[in-house]
């Protein structure tokens, strides 16, 4: 009886990521189960978490390369969108998004007196990037991202009140009030308003000649005037 003995051949199994970079390489005997080694690198994909490899089967009589694109499994990450009123008032709940899935932002419910809502930005002083209820995708790969409300100044009223010296010189009283309007948040000033019988008192320490227009219309500018005196001459006519 003649007997022939054969050595079992081993072949190379290689795992690669979606870009072809090697994650692991090891020898597997022909016909053996191809099992991913414990020290294999975990594939990385933005916005996703790797959940594992599919069954790689039995080793054939050749070297094999297994791509994560064909044998890997992924789960899309979720992330949280947080809303910041950025000087406004109100409350908005956080919103959960899934990576690679388009979703509509919650309707803005913040308010800011004297302003209108312009949209959302990615930082407090940034330009508007997303409109109210915009449909967005992939604001973040994971974690939390904050959207900041941006505001456009509206027209708001303010007052200019003129105070005139009382006839007996014991103080001042209102003699004229003007209602004016300007952009909320802008700096305005009031100059001398001509009023018959009075002289503008630029040195009066109670004056408020400039200020920033408040959204609630509370800005009041104050101008003070001294009362003019005149000489009365009586002509007795003989």
C-alpha positions as CSV (number, residue, x, y, z in Angstrom):
1,X,0.0,0.0,0.0
2,X,1.3,3.4,-1.0
3,X,0.4,6.4,1.2
4,X,0.6,10.1,0.2
5,X,0.7,12.8,2.8
6,X,-0.2,16.4,2.1
7,X,0.5,19.6,4.1
8,X,-2.6,21.8,4.6
9,X,-2.0,25.1,3.0
10,X,-2.8,28.4,4.6
11,X,-3.8,31.6,2.9
12,X,-3.9,35.2,3.8
13,X,-7.1,36.9,4.9
14,X,-7.1,40.7,4.8
15,X,-9.6,43.2,6.1
16,X,-9.7,46.7,4.5
17,X,-11.7,49.8,5.1
18,X,-13.7,51.7,2.5
19,X,-10.6,53.4,1.2
20,X,-8.6,50.2,0.9
21,X,-6.5,50.8,4.0
22,X,-5.6,47.5,5.8
23,X,-7.3,46.9,9.1
24,X,-6.0,43.4,9.8
25,X,-4.1,40.6,8.0
26,X,-3.7,36.9,9.2
27,X,-3.3,33.4,8.0
28,X,-6.2,30.9,7.7
29,X,-5.8,27.3,6.8
30,X,-7.7,26.2,3.6
31,X,-11.2,25.2,4.5
32,X,-11.1,26.9,7.9
33,X,-13.5,29.4,9.2
34,X,-12.4,33.0,8.5
35,X,-12.8,34.6,11.9
36,X,-12.0,38.3,12.5
37,X,-9.1,38.5,15.0
38,X,-9.7,40.4,18.2
39,X,-6.9,42.9,17.5
40,X,-8.3,44.0,14.1
41,X,-8.7,47.8,13.8
42,X,-12.3,49.1,14.0
43,X,-13.4,50.8,10.8
44,X,-14.2,54.5,11.0
45,X,-17.0,56.3,9.1
46,X,-18.2,59.8,9.7
47,X,-21.6,60.0,11.3
48,X,-21.8,56.2,11.9
49,X,-20.9,53.6,14.5
50,X,-19.4,50.3,13.3
51,X,-21.6,47.4,14.5
52,X,-19.6,44.4,13.2
53,X,-18.5,42.1,10.4
54,X,-20.7,39.7,8.5
55,X,-19.9,35.9,8.4
56,X,-16.7,35.7,6.2
57,X,-17.3,32.0,5.4
58,X,-14.7,29.4,4.7
59,X,-11.2,30.1,3.5
60,X,-10.8,29.1,-0.2
61,X,-7.5,28.1,-1.8
62,X,-6.4,31.6,-2.4
63,X,-5.7,34.9,-0.5
64,X,-8.8,36.9,0.2
65,X,-9.5,40.5,0.8
66,X,-12.7,41.5,2.7
67,X,-13.8,45.1,2.4
68,X,-15.9,46.8,5.0
69,X,-18.1,48.1,2.2
70,X,-19.2,44.5,1.4
71,X,-19.0,42.8,4.8
72,X,-19.3,45.6,7.4
73,X,-22.4,46.9,9.2
74,X,-23.0,50.4,10.3
75,X,-25.5,52.3,12.4
76,X,-26.2,56.0,11.8
77,X,-25.4,58.2,14.8
78,X,-28.0,60.5,16.4
79,X,-27.1,64.0,17.5
80,X,-28.8,66.7,19.4
81,X,-29.7,70.2,18.2
82,X,-30.0,72.8,20.9
83,X,-31.6,76.2,20.4
84,X,-30.2,79.4,22.0
85,X,-32.4,82.6,22.1
86,X,-29.2,84.8,21.8
87,X,-30.7,87.7,23.7
88,X,-34.3,86.8,23.1
89,X,-36.8,85.2,25.5
90,X,-38.7,81.9,25.5
91,X,-38.0,78.2,25.6
92,X,-37.4,75.6,22.9
93,X,-36.9,71.9,23.4
94,X,-33.8,70.1,22.1
95,X,-34.3,68.2,18.9
96,X,-32.8,64.8,18.0
97,X,-31.5,64.2,14.4
98,X,-30.1,61.1,12.7
99,X,-27.0,61.4,10.5
100,X,-27.7,61.4,6.8
101,X,-31.4,61.9,7.3
102,X,-33.0,65.2,6.3
103,X,-35.2,66.7,9.0
104,X,-37.1,70.0,9.6
105,X,-36.0,72.3,12.4
106,X,-38.6,73.1,15.0
107,X,-40.4,76.4,14.4
108,X,-38.9,79.3,16.2
109,X,-40.8,80.2,19.4
110,X,-38.3,82.8,20.8
111,X,-39.1,86.5,20.9
112,X,-37.2,89.6,21.3
113,X,-39.0,92.9,21.9
114,X,-38.3,95.4,19.1
115,X,-36.8,92.8,16.8
116,X,-37.9,90.2,14.2
117,X,-36.4,86.7,13.9
118,X,-34.0,86.5,11.0
119,X,-32.9,82.8,11.2
120,X,-30.3,80.5,12.8
121,X,-26.5,80.7,12.9
122,X,-23.8,78.4,14.2
123,X,-22.4,81.0,16.6
124,X,-23.7,84.1,18.5
125,X,-22.3,86.7,16.1
126,X,-22.5,84.6,12.9
127,X,-24.4,85.2,9.7
128,X,-27.8,83.4,9.2
129,X,-27.2,80.0,7.9
130,X,-30.6,78.3,8.3
131,X,-34.1,79.8,7.9
132,X,-37.0,79.1,10.3
133,X,-38.1,75.5,9.9
134,X,-35.4,74.8,7.4
135,X,-34.8,71.2,6.4
136,X,-31.2,70.3,7.4
137,X,-28.8,67.3,7.2
138,X,-25.7,66.4,9.1
139,X,-25.2,69.4,11.4
140,X,-22.9,67.1,13.4
141,X,-21.5,63.6,13.3
142,X,-22.5,63.0,16.9
143,X,-22.9,64.9,20.2
144,X,-24.7,68.3,20.5
145,X,-24.7,71.3,18.2
146,X,-26.2,74.7,19.2
147,X,-28.1,77.0,16.8
148,X,-28.2,80.7,17.8
149,X,-31.2,82.9,17.0
150,X,-30.3,86.0,14.9
151,X,-32.5,89.1,15.1
152,X,-33.3,92.0,12.8
153,X,-33.9,95.4,14.5
154,X,-37.3,96.8,14.0
155,X,-38.5,100.4,14.3
156,X,-39.2,101.4,17.9
157,X,-40.5,104.6,19.3
158,X,-38.8,106.8,21.9
159,X,-39.5,110.2,23.5
160,X,-37.8,113.6,23.6
161,X,-39.2,115.6,26.5
162,X,-38.4,119.3,26.9
163,X,-38.5,120.7,30.5
164,X,-38.9,124.4,31.0
165,X,-38.1,126.5,34.0
166,X,-41.2,127.3,36.1
167,X,-42.3,131.0,36.3
168,X,-41.3,131.2,39.9
169,X,-37.9,129.6,39.3
170,X,-38.5,126.7,41.7
171,X,-37.8,123.9,39.3
172,X,-38.8,122.6,35.8
173,X,-41.9,121.3,34.2
174,X,-42.7,119.6,30.9
175,X,-43.3,122.0,28.1
176,X,-43.0,119.9,25.0
177,X,-42.9,116.1,24.1
178,X,-41.9,114.6,20.8
179,X,-42.5,111.0,19.8
180,X,-39.8,109.7,17.5
181,X,-38.9,106.3,16.0
182,X,-35.6,104.6,15.1
183,X,-34.0,101.2,14.7
184,X,-34.0,99.2,17.9
185,X,-30.5,99.1,19.4
186,X,-29.2,102.2,17.5
187,X,-27.8,105.2,19.3
188,X,-29.8,108.4,18.8
189,X,-29.4,112.0,20.1
190,X,-31.5,115.1,20.5
191,X,-30.3,118.6,19.8
192,X,-31.7,122.0,20.9
193,X,-35.4,122.4,19.9
194,X,-36.4,126.0,19.5
195,X,-39.2,126.9,21.9
196,X,-40.6,130.4,22.1
197,X,-39.9,132.1,25.4
198,X,-37.2,129.7,26.5
199,X,-33.4,129.3,26.1
200,X,-31.8,125.9,25.8
201,X,-29.6,125.2,28.9
202,X,-26.8,123.0,27.6
203,X,-25.0,123.0,31.0
204,X,-28.0,121.5,32.9
205,X,-26.7,118.3,34.6
206,X,-30.1,116.5,34.3
207,X,-30.0,116.4,30.5
208,X,-30.1,113.2,28.6
209,X,-29.2,114.1,25.1
210,X,-28.4,110.6,23.7
211,X,-29.1,106.9,24.3
212,X,-29.7,103.5,22.8
213,X,-33.2,102.8,21.6
214,X,-34.7,100.0,23.8
215,X,-37.0,97.4,22.2
216,X,-39.7,98.2,24.8
217,X,-39.8,101.9,23.8
218,X,-38.6,103.1,27.2
219,X,-35.8,105.4,26.0
220,X,-36.5,109.0,27.0
221,X,-34.2,111.9,26.1
222,X,-34.4,115.1,28.2
223,X,-33.7,118.7,27.2
224,X,-33.8,121.5,29.7
225,X,-34.6,125.2,29.1
226,X,-34.4,128.4,31.2
227,X,-37.3,130.8,31.0
228,X,-36.6,134.0,29.3
229,X,-37.1,137.3,31.1
230,X,-38.3,140.5,29.4
231,X,-38.3,144.2,30.4
232,X,-41.8,145.7,30.7
233,X,-41.8,149.5,30.2
234,X,-44.9,151.5,31.0
235,X,-45.5,154.6,29.1
236,X,-47.6,157.0,31.2
237,X,-48.4,159.0,28.1
238,X,-48.0,162.4,29.8
